[in-house]
Amino acid sequence: MDFDEILSGGQQELRRGTVVLACLLLLREPGYGYALLDRLRELGFVVDANTLYPLLRRLETQGMLASEWNTTEARPRKFYRISPDGERLAAELLADWTRLDASIRRLHQGDPR
Amino acid sequence: MSTLTDRYVWGVLRAVPETQRADLEPEIRALIADAVEARTAGGATEPDDAVERSVLTELGDPEALAARYTDRRLYLIGPRYYLAWKRFLLTILPIIVPLSVISVMGAKAIGGESSIGEIVGNGVWVGFMVTTQLAFWFTVAFVLIERQDLSLEDAGGWTPDRLPAVPVPGRPSIVELALSVAGLVFAAGFIVWQQVAAPIIIGGQSYPIFDPALWSFWLPWFLAVVALELVFTGVTYVAARWTWPFAVVNAVLALAFGVPAVWLITTGQLWNPAAADALKAAGFDGAIAPAGTIIAITIVVITAWDSVDGFVRAWRTSRSVSAGRA
């Protein structure tokens, strides 16, 4: 196995799970599936369409997202928005992310704590 | 005319429960339309159907997408139950398969109307059927368990108690144990059965195979030896190692069975004289002597092999133990 393969495997492991948090944060502004996918990719998240769309729907059934159909445009689109429960989840995940970041930094800088 | 998108949407919808279809259909259509639009908006260099095709290719197999929407498992037995499934099969098969093969071959042989080829063929066929049937139904059961989210803690859960014993040289495997127990039970069963069922039927009269007079001593003697062999097999299995005294006991038991058996056969005392007379009268007398010779030779070979095998095992065990100490 060459280095690039090992690297992409490691990145995949590292990024798994960040997509949920990124979606919740992005959806503080209402957005629809394809636009969200596009935005996530711009931001450097590697996510497949066939993973993201079922994920949005799951978060919706779990009550983390709310949705409504927007019919004012040429084509009806389902817009998702973060719910109050989703905000709570995002806050918890964000705190976790910050803790992990701090721990990794400490390890990197050789702080023994 | 249905487009590729229509066919894709149907491909997803037919794999989700009916109640979710109405909800999911406009969503998937919108997703595909958005993706197609985004690609053509950036200056269409491809024809429309090529864009549609590449959008659908990126979305991937509609059944996989449907499975993600409905949290369906895309495997038969997942990591949660795989080890339990494997352990069950590897425990059950080596016990059930030899037992069923031996009993079927035994029953065929006793039936007396089959050639050696038929008996062996029957055994192979039964072994194959039992293996495939067991494996199939066990797997079906586990596939259902996987989908029912039943708790299988006792069967699948792992504790340090389930650690396998380190194999000891000379210890019989579970398969060997099953084979010897089956063979011994079969031998004892045959001695009793041939008397009770009296399977030689000539001219409406049925006769036991062995001389009923032998019940005064020799047939009970064989039954007792078989019982001792059963106990001894259990002891060697539990002891988990083969020692020199075991090898001696093993040889004594083998000889206690083999020597009288061969002696009774070669001197003609084993067979029921009434059955022999009836056979002679029916013109079958030529078959008795060759059959006796074959059985006697078989018993000699098995007895000799069994006795020597015990000493070989003891020698191997002692060698590996001393090598372990060195």
Boltz contact constraints between the chains, C-beta under 6 A:
constraints:
  - contact:
      token1: [A, 33]
      token2: [B, 31]
      max_distance: 6.0
  - contact:
      token1: [A, 34]
      token2: [B, 31]
      max_distance: 6.0
  - contact:
      token1: [A, 34]
      token2: [B, 34]
      max_distance: 6.0
  - contact:
      token1: [A, 34]
      token2: [B, 35]
      max_distance: 6.0
  - contact:
      token1: [A, 49]
      token2: [B, 58]
      max_distance: 6.0
  - contact:
      token1: [A, 49]
      token2: [B, 59]
      max_distance: 6.0
  - contact:
      token1: [A, 50]
      token2: [B, 59]
      max_distance: 6.0
  - contact:
      token1: [A, 50]
      token2: [B, 60]
      max_distance: 6.0
  - contact:
      token1: [A, 50]
      token2: [B, 65]
      max_distance: 6.0
  - contact:
      token1: [A, 54]
      token2: [B, 68]
      max_distance: 6.0
  - contact:
      token1: [A, 54]
      token2: [B, 69]
      max_distance: 6.0
  - contact:
      token1: [A, 75]
      token2: [B, 33]
      max_distance: 6.0
  - contact:
      token1: [A, 77]
      token2: [B, 30]
      max_distance: 6.0
  - contact:
      token1: [A, 78]
      token2: [B, 27]
      max_distance: 6.0
